[in-house]
Amino acid sequence: QGAGAVRCTMCRPGTFAASAGTVFCEACPSGHTSGGLSPTACDQCPANTFAPYPGSTVCRDCGANTFSPKGSAECSPDCRFSQSGAETFAGAPAAVYDLSPLRDAPALLSPLRDGVNQVELSLCRPLPSNSSCLQAYMPGAAPGGVAGTPPPHTYACSLPTSAEGGLTMQTEVVEMGSLLSFHSLSPTYKAKYQQGVDVILSTGDKCDQDPDTQEWSTHLHIACDLSAGIGAPSILPPDGSACALHLLWKSQHGCRVCYPSDYVQMGGECTAGVQDVTYSLPYLCFERDPPPAPKKAVPCRAQVMGALPTWGVALIVFNLSAILFTIASLSYCFISYQRAYAQYSQVVVSDAPEAQGAYEREDTGFGIDEFTPATPPASTGQPLSPGAQDGLPELPLAPTREAGALGV
């Protein structure tokens, strides 16, 4: 700047100057932003947010059911969706869908056409800058291109086509969705295909055709079809909003992923205490991993226990413990009752009033009255019988044969 004074310029948001005297402000890398006046460093975007461009001024929130670590430029680039157990079909645990094989599907390498528009679509990562749609945003391209403007962060865009199928001249690209989100398959398609994922690309360009939504969006219905292989998307007729593009993609990757724990043991006929064991799936899923190898000559009992899940074995053990505890409690009560009844049986109440009142009732706690001797009567000077000496009533003696013969 010659010998004149140099005027320093503050770095704008999204850029930084690492040290004083820096000639140029540097753009913050993707996944980072900066704020305030003349920042000297960039800050990482918090978890579950992202900044797609170098020089981003704000961190955007991730879409529904997508995630990101700190400092991310994208959300859920692994293209996996974990569905809660409450939303899965009956009998199946929580489902995991792996859509990553669809990112490089050949069907996405070529534009889709519905007779009016050419649609370019990308899954779980933005469209590349060399796509036909984004060329309109590049310097020196279509009239809508603005020099120095980065290509938009979008997963889908549309260009109108001529009657011959070629692209028409236009002032701007129609951005069809820049925010990725995962959802359960809509009921319309779930009733037919049972499983799948709705990939919704929202926050597109302004749409004047629908005053309610006001933004373009793309709805990609990925339905489970094991016979379709990787499959290909197809454009569906308009459904509801005039600003929403719907596509159906039947694919084996629209099915939940099978894991080794999903396989259930199936035993053959038990012969001589052994049987052969194979493995099968109790519900529909994509077999990413092969099933366990079959087993030969497995003891029948071991096969049955092996087929039970861990919670099933725990439930059986708990129930058996409860049954054993109940049996032990009943046995204790029965033995206590027997003892009390034996004591009661030893007590014989004579017809004499003084003998009947010689014992007091005592509650044993088991519903049986135990008799205990009351205060012994005063001595009459007569010798006590052996029973009376022990505090028990004297039992009448049955007459013997000899006594009866003598008339006693």
DOSE-355568 format. One line per field, with one value per residue (C-alpha): residue number from 1; z, x, y. Coordinates in pm, 1 decimal. Layout:
! DOSE-355568
num	(NUM/...)
w	(Z/...)
u	(X/...)
v	(Y/...)
//
This chain:
! DOSE-355568
num	(1/2/3/4/5/6/7/8/9/10/11/12/13/14/15/16/17/18/19/20/21/22/23/24/25/26/27/28/29/30/31/32/33/34/35/36/37/38/39/40/41/42/43/44/45/46/47/48/49/50/51/52/53/54/55/56/57/58/59/60/61/62/63/64/65/66/67/68/69/70/71/72/73/74/75/76/77/78/79/80/81/82/83/84/85/86/87/88/89/90/91/92/93/94/95/96/97/98/99/100/101/102/103/104/105/106/107/108/109/110/111/112/113/114/115/116/117/118/119/120/121/122/123/124/125/126/127/128/129/130/131/132/133/134/135/136/137/138/139/140/141/142/143/144/145/146/147/148/149/150/151/152/153/154/155/156/157/158/159/160/161/162/163/164/165/166/167/168/169/170/171/172/173/174/175/176/177/178/179/180/181/182/183/184/185/186/187/188/189/190/191/192/193/194/195/196/197/198/199/200/201/202/203/204/205/206/207/208/209/210/211/212/213/214/215/216/217/218/219/220/221/222/223/224/225/226/227/228/229/230/231/232/233/234/235/236/237/238/239/240/241/242/243/244/245/246/247/248/249/250/251/252/253/254/255/256/257/258/259/260/261/262/263/264/265/266/267/268/269/270/271/272/273/274/275/276/277/278/279/280/281/282/283/284/285/286/287/288/289/290/291/292/293/294/295/296/297/298/299/300/301/302/303/304/305/306/307/308/309/310/311/312/313/314/315/316/317/318/319/320/321/322/323/324/325/326/327/328/329/330/331/332/333/334/335/336/337/338/339/340/341/342/343/344/345/346/347/348/349/350/351/352/353/354/355/356/357/358/359/360/361/362/363/364/365/366/367/368/369/370/371/372/373/374/375/376/377/378/379/380/381/382/383/384/385/386/387/388/389/390/391/392/393/394/395/396/397/398/399/400/401/402/403/404/405/406/407/408)
w	(0.0/-41.8/220.7/314.3/620.6/601.2/707.8/858.2/768.8/1008.6/903.6/835.9/996.5/852.1/812.5/1050.2/1078.1/1271.7/1367.1/1348.7/1023.1/812.9/459.0/389.7/601.5/562.5/529.4/809.5/690.9/650.9/985.6/1145.1/1181.4/1328.1/1468.1/1627.9/1507.7/1355.5/1487.9/1524.0/1508.8/1399.3/1624.6/1558.6/1498.3/1796.7/1772.5/1557.2/1356.2/1036.6/820.6/457.8/306.0/379.7/518.7/665.8/900.4/1095.0/1190.1/1069.0/1270.3/1140.6/1011.6/1194.1/1286.6/1149.5/1359.6/1342.5/1570.2/1641.4/1347.5/1077.9/724.9/680.6/891.5/884.5/595.4/679.6/552.2/832.4/1004.0/1336.4/1388.4/1737.0/1836.2/1879.1/1508.3/1374.7/1268.1/1519.3/1641.2/1527.3/1744.2/1671.9/1305.8/1142.7/776.0/589.2/279.2/209.2/-90.7/-261.8/-257.3/-552.8/-730.4/-1110.3/-1120.3/-949.3/-1206.8/-1472.3/-1441.7/-1398.7/-1635.6/-1594.6/-1938.6/-1815.6/-1586.7/-1546.6/-1185.3/-1037.0/-705.8/-453.3/-137.6/194.4/31.3/-170.4/-546.5/-690.0/-826.0/-1180.5/-1201.0/-1472.9/-1220.9/-1021.1/-1328.9/-1336.3/-1010.2/-1129.9/-1268.3/-1642.0/-1676.0/-1708.9/-1668.0/-1312.4/-1214.5/-988.8/-987.3/-657.2/-535.3/-420.4/-555.8/-332.0/-75.8/-212.8/-251.7/-537.5/-806.6/-1116.3/-1460.8/-1712.9/-2041.4/-2394.9/-2604.6/-2750.3/-2403.3/-2391.8/-2122.4/-2166.2/-2090.7/-1749.4/-1494.4/-1191.9/-1074.9/-875.0/-558.2/-437.4/-86.1/115.4/453.5/494.4/732.8/785.7/873.5/895.5/568.0/507.5/577.8/209.9/116.0/446.3/394.5/72.7/142.8/526.5/568.5/436.4/495.7/386.7/299.8/300.6/152.4/271.4/279.5/-96.1/-302.5/-258.3/-420.4/-523.9/-633.2/-280.8/-26.9/262.5/215.2/32.5/-20.7/-257.0/-110.6/-231.8/-78.3/-158.4/-48.1/-23.5/4.7/98.3/-198.6/-174.0/-535.2/-673.3/-594.0/-562.1/-769.1/-910.3/-820.8/-1031.7/-1025.7/-899.1/-998.0/-785.1/-442.3/-249.9/-250.4/-584.7/-435.4/-337.2/-565.2/-477.9/-589.7/-517.4/-490.1/-446.0/-322.8/-106.4/98.9/193.5/421.9/774.5/816.9/951.2/1233.2/1361.6/1671.0/1448.7/1334.4/1518.7/1563.9/1391.2/1503.5/1295.9/1421.6/1751.8/1701.2/1973.2/2173.1/1896.2/1602.5/1325.3/1370.2/1100.5/1124.2/975.3/1003.8/1171.0/986.8/667.5/652.1/422.6/487.6/488.6/694.2/616.6/872.3/1115.2/979.9/1041.0/1325.6/1323.0/1603.2/1863.8/2186.7/2176.1/2516.0/2429.5/2109.9/2295.8/2545.1/2267.9/2085.4/2385.8/2413.9/2725.2/2865.8/2813.6/3014.8/3291.0/3301.0/3333.4/3619.2/3798.4/3768.7/3892.9/4191.0/4274.8/4254.9/4484.2/4736.3/4735.7/4790.2/5080.3/5242.9/5214.5/5354.4/5656.6/5723.5/5689.3/5930.5/6183.0/6154.3/6210.2/6526.6/6667.4/6589.4/6760.5/7075.9/7061.6/7021.2/7343.8/7543.9/7658.8/7845.7/8103.8/8193.9/8535.0/8556.2/8756.2/8492.5/8213.5/8372.9/8456.5/8123.1/7962.2/7584.8/7422.3/7062.9/6883.9/6591.2/6347.9/6411.5/6667.0/7034.6/7253.8/7604.7/7889.7/8249.0/8481.5/8845.2/8987.2/9249.3/9614.0/9730.7/9881.9/10039.0/9790.7/9571.6/9220.4/8922.1/8675.9/8443.2/8720.3/8831.8/8484.7/8500.6/8267.1/8348.1/8480.3/8214.2/8312.9/8296.6/8090.0/8299.3/8250.2/8200.3/8546.4/8707.4/8534.1/8645.1/9005.8/8971.1/9031.6)
u	(0.0/305.5/417.5/65.9/-116.6/-269.6/-632.3/-715.4/-1042.7/-1236.7/-1287.7/-1652.3/-1842.2/-1737.5/-1376.0/-1087.0/-736.2/-501.9/-261.8/-221.0/-90.0/-256.4/-309.6/-624.6/-901.9/-934.6/-1267.1/-1358.3/-1354.3/-1676.3/-1821.9/-1695.2/-1819.3/-1697.4/-1875.2/-1808.2/-1562.3/-1233.4/-1229.0/-888.7/-1017.3/-1319.8/-1550.0/-1669.1/-2038.0/-2204.0/-2317.5/-2626.3/-2563.1/-2363.5/-2206.5/-2189.8/-1970.1/-1632.1/-1703.3/-2042.3/-2178.9/-2419.1/-2449.4/-2773.3/-2969.7/-2977.0/-3307.0/-3529.2/-3360.2/-3023.0/-2714.9/-2365.7/-2062.4/-1906.6/-1749.6/-1955.6/-2026.7/-2310.6/-2564.5/-2583.4/-2342.5/-2342.1/-2703.2/-2837.2/-3172.8/-3255.6/-3626.1/-3767.6/-3931.4/-4271.1/-4278.4/-4168.6/-4404.7/-4525.7/-4274.5/-3960.6/-3714.2/-3598.6/-3504.5/-3192.1/-3199.0/-2871.5/-2924.5/-2555.7/-2545.9/-2801.6/-2572.6/-2374.1/-2664.2/-2633.9/-2985.4/-2861.5/-2589.7/-2843.2/-3113.6/-3474.7/-3737.3/-4111.1/-4177.2/-4165.4/-3864.9/-3523.9/-3461.6/-3120.7/-3115.6/-2849.5/-2892.1/-2726.6/-2472.5/-2521.0/-2520.1/-2170.9/-2080.5/-2049.5/-2413.5/-2622.9/-2846.6/-2566.7/-2384.3/-2640.8/-2494.5/-2134.6/-1969.8/-2013.3/-2284.0/-2656.3/-2782.6/-2880.8/-2521.3/-2360.4/-1981.8/-1828.0/-2140.5/-2077.1/-2303.3/-2606.2/-2604.6/-2889.6/-2980.0/-3225.5/-3288.0/-3497.1/-3460.2/-3740.7/-3687.6/-3794.9/-4026.6/-3720.4/-3595.8/-3313.1/-3258.5/-3417.5/-3256.5/-3361.4/-3259.8/-3219.2/-3222.6/-3518.7/-3364.0/-3581.1/-3446.8/-3135.7/-3218.3/-3204.4/-3439.3/-3547.7/-3898.2/-4098.1/-4249.8/-4581.1/-4892.0/-4988.3/-4674.8/-4629.0/-4960.2/-4821.8/-4448.7/-4446.9/-4108.8/-3918.2/-3796.2/-3921.5/-3628.4/-3757.9/-3549.0/-3696.0/-3609.9/-3594.5/-3646.1/-3948.2/-4258.5/-4540.3/-4773.2/-4869.0/-4924.0/-4924.2/-4583.3/-4412.0/-4099.8/-4010.6/-3942.0/-3865.0/-4017.8/-3832.6/-4027.1/-3777.6/-3985.9/-3873.3/-3860.8/-3603.6/-3667.5/-3584.9/-3214.3/-3072.3/-3363.3/-3414.9/-3634.2/-3930.6/-4123.0/-4479.7/-4780.1/-4836.2/-4972.6/-5129.9/-4896.7/-4795.0/-4454.9/-4362.3/-4195.5/-4267.3/-4057.7/-4087.8/-3774.8/-3833.6/-3510.4/-3372.5/-3206.1/-3549.3/-3571.5/-3435.1/-3089.4/-3062.7/-2816.1/-2682.2/-2900.7/-3212.0/-3173.1/-3377.1/-3272.1/-3490.7/-3444.1/-3519.2/-3666.8/-3519.5/-3371.5/-3177.4/-3156.4/-2995.0/-3115.7/-2982.7/-3017.1/-3062.0/-3126.0/-3404.1/-3549.4/-3888.0/-3952.5/-3860.6/-3515.4/-3216.6/-2953.3/-2640.2/-2460.8/-2504.7/-2685.9/-2485.2/-2367.8/-2601.4/-2515.2/-2526.7/-2621.5/-2709.1/-2864.6/-3235.4/-3243.1/-2949.2/-3122.3/-3435.3/-3240.4/-3036.2/-3351.6/-3474.2/-3369.1/-3189.6/-3499.5/-3694.9/-3444.3/-3448.9/-3829.3/-3829.9/-3575.7/-3781.4/-4102.9/-3935.5/-3792.5/-4136.3/-4291.4/-4024.2/-4073.2/-4449.6/-4405.1/-4163.9/-4406.0/-4699.3/-4488.5/-4393.6/-4756.3/-4865.5/-4599.3/-4690.3/-5054.8/-4971.0/-4775.6/-5053.3/-5312.1/-5101.6/-5086.2/-5457.8/-5527.1/-5340.5/-5582.7/-5895.3/-6155.1/-6342.6/-6709.9/-6623.1/-6669.3/-6349.8/-6162.3/-6316.1/-6204.4/-5860.5/-5722.0/-5705.0/-5728.8/-5422.3/-5408.2/-5120.2/-5126.4/-5226.8/-5601.1/-5571.3/-5641.9/-5372.4/-5472.0/-5239.6/-5299.0/-5451.5/-5347.6/-5348.7/-5615.1/-5528.1/-5397.4/-5651.9/-5393.0/-5458.7/-5173.3/-5179.3/-5201.7/-4910.6/-5112.6/-5208.4/-4845.0/-4762.2/-5035.6/-5264.8/-5618.1/-5652.9/-5798.0/-6062.6/-5925.6/-6108.4/-6216.4/-6000.1/-6137.4/-6023.9/-6187.1/-6514.3/-6513.0/-6483.0/-6763.6/-6544.3)
v	(0.0/227.7/471.4/571.4/450.3/105.1/68.4/-270.1/-433.4/-652.9/-1013.7/-1085.3/-1378.2/-1712.1/-1598.6/-1543.0/-1398.9/-1622.6/-1341.3/-964.7/-828.6/-1096.3/-979.0/-1183.6/-1329.5/-1704.1/-1883.0/-2119.0/-2480.7/-2677.7/-2775.8/-2455.3/-2099.9/-1774.7/-1474.1/-1139.5/-880.5/-993.7/-1351.7/-1513.7/-1873.0/-2073.0/-2272.2/-2625.7/-2670.9/-2844.1/-3204.4/-3263.4/-2947.2/-2890.6/-2622.1/-2741.9/-2470.5/-2320.2/-1976.2/-2070.3/-1808.8/-2033.6/-2399.8/-2557.0/-2813.3/-3169.8/-3304.5/-3551.1/-3880.9/-3770.8/-3707.5/-3561.7/-3524.4/-3186.6/-3008.9/-3184.8/-3068.9/-3321.5/-3510.2/-3891.0/-3938.9/-4310.5/-4317.4/-4537.2/-4506.5/-4673.2/-4721.5/-4755.9/-5083.4/-4917.1/-4834.4/-5172.5/-5445.3/-5702.7/-5958.1/-5776.6/-5585.3/-5231.2/-5207.7/-5066.4/-4966.1/-4929.8/-4716.0/-4659.1/-4899.7/-4675.5/-4372.3/-4508.8/-4675.4/-4648.8/-4506.3/-4189.8/-4127.4/-4031.7/-3764.5/-3870.3/-3731.7/-3708.0/-3559.8/-3200.5/-3172.7/-3325.4/-3420.9/-3490.0/-3674.0/-3766.2/-3972.4/-3885.5/-3651.4/-3333.1/-3322.2/-3280.3/-2938.7/-3076.7/-3180.3/-3019.8/-2849.3/-2691.5/-2566.1/-2286.3/-2161.0/-2166.2/-1852.3/-1806.8/-2074.2/-2010.0/-1653.9/-1729.7/-1801.7/-1543.7/-1509.8/-1609.3/-1789.8/-2147.5/-2419.6/-2472.6/-2747.0/-2956.8/-3321.3/-3272.1/-3014.3/-2980.6/-2821.8/-2787.1/-2970.3/-2888.7/-3101.5/-3273.6/-3362.5/-3109.6/-2850.2/-2510.6/-2178.2/-2052.5/-1799.8/-2027.7/-2386.6/-2515.8/-2651.4/-2940.4/-2999.8/-2914.4/-3071.5/-3450.6/-3635.2/-3998.2/-4115.2/-4435.0/-4546.3/-4372.8/-4584.8/-4590.9/-4783.7/-4966.6/-5146.4/-5295.4/-5338.5/-5380.3/-5213.2/-4915.4/-4561.8/-4222.3/-3996.5/-3640.4/-3360.4/-3031.2/-2661.0/-2618.0/-2306.7/-2086.3/-2230.7/-1999.3/-2279.6/-2381.8/-2101.8/-2351.5/-2515.2/-2227.3/-2441.8/-2721.8/-3066.7/-3417.8/-3732.2/-4051.6/-4362.9/-4651.2/-4969.7/-5320.1/-5557.1/-5837.0/-5940.8/-5594.7/-5602.2/-5251.0/-5117.3/-4768.9/-4468.3/-4368.0/-4041.5/-4069.8/-3858.5/-3547.1/-3632.0/-3347.0/-3049.1/-2900.5/-2820.5/-3176.9/-3428.9/-3795.3/-4091.4/-4465.6/-4679.0/-5052.5/-5209.5/-5487.1/-5213.6/-5085.4/-5390.6/-5384.4/-5534.4/-5890.3/-5947.6/-6281.2/-6248.7/-6236.4/-6596.0/-6858.6/-7221.0/-7477.1/-7837.5/-8141.8/-8467.8/-8581.8/-8929.2/-9112.6/-8789.6/-8581.2/-8373.2/-8149.2/-7772.5/-7508.8/-7132.6/-6923.2/-6574.1/-6525.3/-6197.3/-6017.0/-5857.0/-5815.8/-6080.9/-5871.4/-6135.9/-6507.4/-6724.2/-6938.7/-7271.6/-7569.2/-7803.4/-8181.9/-8422.5/-8160.7/-8294.3/-8223.7/-8055.9/-7831.1/-7731.8/-7629.4/-7418.7/-7263.0/-7159.4/-6961.5/-6597.6/-6480.5/-6313.0/-6635.9/-6840.0/-6576.2/-6586.9/-6967.5/-6954.6/-6688.9/-6888.2/-7208.1/-7019.5/-6881.0/-7228.6/-7377.0/-7095.9/-7153.4/-7528.2/-7466.4/-7221.2/-7461.5/-7746.6/-7537.6/-7446.5/-7810.3/-7938.8/-7667.5/-7766.3/-8132.2/-8052.6/-7838.4/-8101.8/-8369.7/-8160.0/-8103.9/-8474.7/-8554.7/-8349.4/-8534.3/-8338.1/-8543.0/-8498.8/-8359.5/-7983.9/-7943.9/-8143.7/-7942.7/-7620.9/-7745.3/-7631.5/-7294.8/-7229.5/-7087.0/-6960.6/-7130.0/-6892.3/-7166.6/-7165.2/-7454.6/-7406.1/-7558.7/-7648.2/-7569.3/-7673.5/-7421.6/-7381.7/-7734.6/-7802.2/-7821.9/-8153.4/-8391.0/-8611.9/-8884.2/-9004.7/-8864.1/-9081.6/-9068.8/-8846.6/-8609.5/-8582.9/-8449.1/-8190.9/-8382.4/-8502.7/-8850.4/-9073.1/-9328.3/-9677.2/-9929.7/-10228.4/-10530.6/-10875.8/-10981.4/-10682.6/-10745.9/-11107.3/-10998.3/-10748.4/-10447.1)
//
